[in-house]
Amino acid sequence: MADILGMLTMDELRRHVQDNVIDTVAVVFTDLYGRLLGKRYDAEHFLSDVSRHGAHACDYLLTTDMEMDPVQGYSYANWEQGYGDFHLIPDHQTLRVAAWLNRTALVICDVTEPAQHTAQHTMVPHAPRSILREAIGKAEDAGYWAMAASELEYYLFRDSYMIANNQGYSDLQPYGQYIEDYHMLQGTREESFHGAIRRALKESGIPVESTKGEWGKGQHELNMRYTDILAMADRHVIFKQCVKETAELSGSSVTFMAKFDAAQAGSSCHVHLSLWNDYGNAFVGDEPVAQHTAAAGGRKPSRRRTKAQPDTPPATAAITDADAFRTSAEFRWFLGGLLTYLPDFMVFYAPTVNSYKRYQTGSWAPTRIAWSRDNRTAGFRVVGSGQNLRIESRVPGADCNPYLTYAAVLYSGLEGIANRIEPPAAFVGDIYQATKLPQVPMTLRDATERFQASKLVRRVLGDDATDHYTHFFRTEQAAFDHAVTDWERRRYFEQI
C-alpha cells in the first residue's frame, strides 16, 4: 500500500526521520467504542525498538466506560487480576503520514496477549480489530474476500470543544444556517474546514471521493474510496480522528453522535460492501431476483436451508423479466443472511442508547428490515451494476465501531451463503409505511438481549467475547438508566 500517497514503508519512514521531516510516531489501537488510544513515540525509538518488538498498554482499556473509568464485571480484566498489560503489534501495512499533525506518522496495532501468557502472541479475542480479522479469515476459508466503503456523516460547529463542554453541549452554533443537502453555497462557507480534511486524508493514505452538505444544519458527509474491508475499517477510524483533531486545532468542534438534536437529521454510517472471489465480484450473475410492491406487504427472510442448486431461481415470488434483475446465488444468500441476522448483531450497528433515537419514520434512517433497489427507505439498498454491484447497509450510525460493524456484516452474510438463506423479494415503495415488515430493534436494551441470546453470535465470537460485549452494552444502558436528563428537568421540575 506504500504506493498510495501518504502510506509509508519502513525504509521511507527511516528517510523521513533522517531528514528531520518526521519525529513522532503515533502507535494506536481502538477501544470498544472505536476511539483511537495509544502512545506517541519518538520516531527513532519506534524504528529501533517498537517497530520490531511492539509496545504495551494496560488491559483495562478494553473494559472502561466512555469516561475511562474501569468497569467491574469483566472476566478479561479486573482489579482482582491486577490490570496487567496486553501487547501491541504494529501492522506495518497501516504505517502512514498523519498529515493533519505536525511531523507525525501513525500506525495501527493488533492487540495481542503478552508472550509470557502464551507460546506466541495471539490476538486478544475481545479487541475490535481481532474480531474483524477473524471474520475476514472465515470469508477467506470460504473462498471470498470483501471490498467495502464507509460514508460518514457528522455535524460541524463554530464553538470549540471547550466552549461546547462549558455550555453543556447546548446552544451551539452550527456552521450551517439551513439544511444544506448538496447545497454548494452553504458548502462554500465550510470549505476551509472540509477542504483541509480532504487534503489531509489524501496525504495520509486515505483517498477521498467527495464531501457534501447533508440534511441538517452544519451536517456534512465524506466518502472515502473503497478498498479491502480491513483497510477500510482502519481508514474509517483514522478519518474520524483526523476530523476531530482538525476541529480541535481550528477552534471548532464536530460530533459523530447518531442523533445530536431531536429536531435535526441523524448522522449515519452507510457501509457499502461487495464479496469477491477469483472470478471477480461474487454478487454478479444471471439469476433473476424478484421484487414486489408496497401492496404486497412483505415477509421475513427464510432461515430454511434449501437444496436448490446455484442455477435454480428462488421460490420467493413469481418472476418475470419486467420485475426482476439478475445477480448470483451468492448475492441472494448473502443478502438473506444480512436480513435474517440484523437483530442478532444490531448492537454492532447501533452501540449506544442515543443510536436508537435515529430510527424514525421519514428520517432517512431505516425502521423496518427490508431491502430494495436504490431506495433510501430500505435498511439494505442495492446499488451499482456489473463489477460495481454492491449492498449498502443504511442501518449503522456514525457512532458505530467499524471493526465490529464490518464483522457483523461479514458473519451475517457468510451465514446466509452457508445455509442458502433466501431473502424476501425486493421491496418497491415507501418502506416506512410497510407496517407488516419486521422492525429493526428500537432500543439498546432489546438489541443487547438479542445479541446475548444469539446462537450465531456465540458460535462466531465465542462465549468469552459475547459475554464481554454483552456486559459492555448493558453497562452503557445502565449508565443512561441512572442519569437524570435535561428533558426530565424541563418536563417535571415545575409541573409534577
Secondary structure, DSSP 8 states (H G I E B T S, - for coil): -TTSTTB--HHHHHHHHHTTS--EEEEEEE-TT--EEEEEEEHHHIIIIIHHH-EEEEGGGGSB-TT--B-S--SSS-TTTT--EEEEEE-GGG-EE-TTSTTEEEEEEEEE--GGGSSS--B-TTSHHHHHHHHHHHHHHTT-EEEEEEEEEEEEESS-HHHHHHTTT-S--BS-SS--TT-HHHHHHTHHHHHHHHHHHHTTT--EEEEEE-SSTTEEEEEE--EEHHHHHHHHHHHHHHHHHHHHHHT-EEE--S-S-TTS---BEEEEEEEEETTEETT--SEEEEEEEGGG-------------TTS--SSS---TTSEEEE-HHHHHHHHHHHHHTTTTHHHH--STGGGGG--TTSSS--B--EEES-TTSSEEEE--GGG-EEEE---BTTS-HHHHHHHHHHHHHHHHHTT-----EEES-GGG-TTS-B---SHHHHHHHHHH-HHHHHHH-HHHHHHHHHHHHHHHHHHHT---HHHHHHHTTT-
